[in-house]
Amino acid sequence: MADDFAAAHEFLAEVAKRVGDLAASGHAGAALDLFIEVSEVRERVRQAQLDVRVSVHAQVQEALTRLQDARSVARLAERVPEAVCQLGFDRALFSEIRESVWVPQSCAVVGDPGWAAEILRIGRAASPVLDRTVVETEAVRRRRALLVTDAQRETRGLACLVEAARLESYVVAPVTGDDGVLGLVHADRHVQGRQVDEFDREVLGTFAQGLGIAFRRTVLVERLQSLRTEVGQFTMNIANAMDRILSTGHREAPIIGDPVVPPPGPVPTRSFVESALTPRQLEVLHLMGDGKTNAGIATRLTISEDTAKSHVKQILRKLGAANRAEAVSLFLRTQQQGRGTPEPA
């Protein structure tokens, strides 16, 4: 596309030169009219060129936005070629660089998925090393997109890719992560029968920059998801351990600030129970005495079942009871010493 505009500017420059020759030959009036027309056409070409750039860069932003819902690095890598083809290219390839080895990950060929699969198969089988003899290494080293105008004669090209894709001209751009260049994006217009140009190089380079940000974001999301899973598992393990301790009748040491549970012997007094528990815990204990389950307690007190379960555990610990039955027994025995605890609201 850049070549089209370049040709238009070159043509207009030639016309302007001939208009100047016409003016020099004594036809100043006609030359002036022509010069004005040429200037207007040149301005329209420049405006069209600007409009195209604005439009394409908007397409780049849209393509990157559509990739934001990829929740894993693998899924993001899989969708890259499709996004590149939405920018006007008809073939695209995304590859990772693992310890200087080129490893193709995903490929798209408009209208020919079989060819895309074949390119991937050949590239993965070859897995060439990116050294100084490979032109893609220059893109990695300089961290900028490159334009290869004649791949068939470029001796430094990736031979396996050039052969499998029958490359003629193509653009390649590095994708940069937190630890350096993590991959490459190749693209061309082979199906359209068009050569790529400097404007295509600029477009793919801009896309690759945004793609690097998308990869960094997705890696962070994966890490946070993994951390959340680990924390959830850790919390579950603690809860299970506490349940096992309580179910075996283990008496925990009192925590600073908690009422001290009296040693085995006489039944705790009602005043002790009421002072040891919070008003809400007393309500829960009363409902336990009525035979309510955690779900029943939660419904009666308009709280979550998890909250009800937490209250029960705190009651068992504070009363030194091994289980619900023992806690209810202590509660009922204390009520025989005097007036029971108030009914819950």
Steps between C-alpha positions, in 0.01 A plus 500: 500500500785738575634428152169617349524835674868530415418441133226764515737757652764416241253544217379835636860617536559417134183686399608803703837497322331501161271783610814697584638425154170619351522829690859550384389461140273804523170340602491644848120526524434138409791387715359682804162330464666160468725569796197581718330177394813294568533657845139415582545140387821471701320623811219249447756220469667608822165512679409155368835369621435647845148355509633155415758520778241607755263224387762226511628601841141494625476145363817410690348627823177310431690178428695532824182573694342179372795307642442628853255223587770233455545366854814296437829548318430191289161631388647842421777347288241294313297808403783727385504403126126553468535848649787584261290397200236752610753773419499428126759222489392159373766280661639529850719290726577537870807330644673484836873531560625248754869533578563638148300219334216605267184303588182567293184507712208600279436585136216631285460501121180664377294238320752218546526361856670188363793704374523673838524161671771389256706814565478431873597136458808578292607788724469294819692212347787732405509721815802699376729699726486877461866591457682768303433320173122554531336831407238457776783528752538862393138568595564342840824688558367840392152439640330648198298373204684416177394487136640224278430591137636189323491195723594263218834674456557587866763247606448579870131409510354211698535235231225275637251789509597643162454158341182394680322833450660581161582843636572789266480813713402511864518702818614367838467671838628405847263458795664619821419373849638577845809286439578611144372389160265207552391445142461616140207580273534442123247629247458550125241550222574187297136405436428851369804477273639823644839596636517634853658841554625744763149588610430130567821486702383796707156346556635161610758668722230699678288188543796304640567772759141479623516121489799506734292694752217248458737211573637671811147563624392140433806362679409715802138377489621138492727561798220663699264213418763251611560695821129515572474124455794442734357733765161331471658158542704622797190641665312176439785300651492716813123459530528123459774485762285697744207266435719198571625653824150579617364160400769320705417693815831692504504789741673803359700730724311819581576801284589827670182694556272192495324378817684217669313169483476339842659159541289183497298461813197694611258614232579858385264755646247684289681826572823351367333393175337838454825685566704269275277543195391803304128581477492360146676182610247460782223521241674236291549276806133529589403396146746211520317392814177505298661255259559749217760412235742758363258561214212541743700741714597701192138527389375599846765768554513615135870427463701282263548132577878556509452768765280266703764229475767745618289595803457132590876441486566800724241375750658154513844650558390744770301239691767234458245271334616225265188515285153651466340239723736577788448874460121459504527272803701762689251765398198300616668410830580865572136590437400271784695729734267788432312689238612411145649730246262735323323380192666626180330788324 
